[in-house]
Amino acid sequence: MRQLTFVKPKVLEWHDVPPPHLDGPRQAVVAPVAATTCDLDRSIIKGRAPFGGSLAPRGICSSVSMYFREAALPLLEMQLHGIRFEATPTNIRPHLGAVLSLVQRGRVAPEEITTETLRWDDLPGALAEPSMKPVFVRSPT
């Protein structure tokens, strides 16, 4: 399978990696059909330290991202600034119906918060370029 890998500032590449191992009957590998970035992703891609100056001393950084492999954290910098990292569960399912209803009724316009819709395979190059909120889409498998 492919993994999008941060190589260095402004350089992302697709890398071939082994598929994840499932440990039980209630686990699944889910392939996203669409994805976008968060503000922290953009800072990291541009080469900015994610914590230095971005949080007040003793601040809390909460992540609602999903991590499928080990992720490096700047622990020394976090410790020096007294920053606490919290990985919180990602589950939009309970809210999805309400959000889709708002979109359907015209109360929320997704096109106003996305800057562009791009092909999934264009992720590495597109993320290295300036953009506010791209959405990457691929065909369902």
C-alpha positions as CSV (number, residue, x, y, z in Angstrom):
1,M,0.0,0.0,0.0
2,R,1.1,3.6,-0.3
3,Q,1.8,6.1,2.5
4,L,2.2,9.8,2.0
5,T,5.6,10.6,3.7
6,F,7.0,14.0,4.8
7,V,10.6,14.0,3.5
8,K,11.6,17.5,4.3
9,P,9.9,20.9,4.2
10,K,7.9,21.3,1.0
11,V,8.7,17.8,-0.1
12,L,6.2,14.9,0.3
13,E,6.4,11.6,-1.5
14,W,4.3,8.4,-1.8
15,H,6.2,5.5,-0.3
16,D,5.3,1.8,-0.7
17,V,4.8,0.3,2.8
18,P,3.4,-3.1,4.0
19,P,-0.3,-3.1,4.7
20,P,-1.3,-2.8,8.4
21,H,-1.8,-5.9,10.4
22,L,-5.2,-6.6,11.8
23,D,-5.2,-8.2,15.2
24,G,-8.9,-9.2,15.6
25,P,-12.2,-9.7,13.9
26,R,-13.5,-6.3,14.9
27,Q,-10.7,-4.4,13.1
28,A,-10.7,-3.1,9.5
29,V,-8.6,-1.2,7.1
30,V,-10.5,1.7,5.7
31,A,-9.5,3.6,2.6
32,P,-10.5,7.2,2.6
33,V,-12.4,8.5,-0.4
34,A,-11.6,12.2,0.4
35,A,-9.2,14.0,2.8
36,T,-8.0,17.5,3.6
37,T,-5.4,19.1,5.8
38,C,-5.6,20.8,9.1
39,D,-3.7,24.0,9.9
40,L,-1.0,22.1,11.8
41,D,-0.3,20.0,8.7
42,R,0.3,23.1,6.6
43,S,2.8,24.5,9.1
44,I,4.7,21.2,9.3
45,I,4.8,20.9,5.5
46,K,6.2,24.5,5.2
47,G,8.9,23.5,7.7
48,R,7.8,25.5,10.7
49,A,8.2,23.9,14.1
50,P,4.7,22.8,15.1
51,F,5.0,23.9,18.8
52,G,7.6,26.7,19.0
53,G,5.6,29.9,19.4
54,S,2.3,28.3,18.4
55,L,1.2,27.6,21.9
56,A,1.5,29.6,25.1
57,P,3.8,28.0,27.7
58,R,2.0,25.1,29.4
59,G,-0.4,24.9,26.5
60,I,-2.3,21.9,25.3
61,C,-2.1,20.6,21.8
62,S,-5.1,18.3,21.0
63,S,-4.9,16.2,17.9
64,V,-8.0,14.6,16.3
65,S,-6.0,13.1,13.5
66,M,-5.6,9.4,12.9
67,Y,-2.0,8.0,13.1
68,F,-1.4,4.6,11.4
69,R,2.3,4.5,12.1
70,E,4.7,5.9,14.8
71,A,4.7,9.7,14.7
72,A,7.7,11.7,15.9
73,L,7.1,14.5,18.4
74,P,9.6,17.2,19.4
75,L,9.6,16.1,23.0
76,L,12.4,18.3,24.2
77,E,10.8,21.4,22.8
78,M,7.5,20.4,24.2
79,Q,9.1,19.8,27.6
80,L,10.9,23.1,27.6
81,H,7.7,24.9,26.9
82,G,5.6,22.8,29.2
83,I,3.3,21.7,26.3
84,R,1.0,18.7,26.8
85,F,-0.1,16.6,23.8
86,E,-3.5,14.9,23.8
87,A,-4.5,12.4,21.1
88,T,-8.3,12.4,21.1
89,P,-10.6,10.0,19.3
90,T,-11.8,10.8,15.8
91,N,-15.4,10.0,15.3
92,I,-17.7,12.2,13.3
93,R,-20.3,9.5,12.8
94,P,-22.6,10.8,15.6
95,H,-22.7,14.2,13.9
96,L,-22.6,13.3,10.2
97,G,-26.4,13.3,9.7
98,A,-26.8,16.7,11.2
99,V,-23.9,18.1,9.2
100,L,-25.2,16.6,5.9
101,S,-28.7,18.0,6.7
102,L,-27.2,21.5,7.1
103,V,-25.5,21.1,3.8
104,Q,-28.6,19.8,2.1
105,R,-30.7,22.8,3.4
106,G,-28.1,25.3,2.2
107,R,-27.1,26.4,5.8
108,V,-23.5,25.3,5.3
109,A,-21.7,25.7,2.0
110,P,-18.6,23.4,1.9
111,E,-17.4,25.1,-1.3
112,E,-16.8,28.2,0.8
113,I,-14.3,26.6,3.1
114,T,-12.5,24.4,0.5
115,T,-10.2,26.2,-1.9
116,E,-9.9,23.4,-4.5
117,T,-10.7,19.8,-5.2
118,L,-7.7,17.7,-6.4
119,R,-6.9,14.1,-7.4
120,W,-5.7,11.8,-4.6
121,D,-2.5,11.0,-6.6
122,D,-1.6,14.7,-6.6
123,L,-1.3,14.9,-2.8
124,P,2.5,15.1,-2.5
125,G,3.0,18.0,-4.9
126,A,-0.2,19.9,-4.1
127,L,0.5,19.9,-0.3
128,A,3.9,21.4,-0.8
129,E,2.3,24.4,-2.6
130,P,0.5,27.3,-0.9
131,S,-3.2,26.6,-0.5
132,M,-5.8,27.2,2.2
133,K,-7.9,24.1,2.3
134,P,-7.6,21.6,-0.6
135,V,-9.8,18.5,-0.6
136,F,-8.2,15.4,-2.2
137,V,-10.6,12.8,-3.8
138,R,-10.1,9.4,-5.2
139,S,-12.4,6.8,-6.7
140,P,-13.9,4.3,-4.3
141,T,-12.1,0.9,-4.5
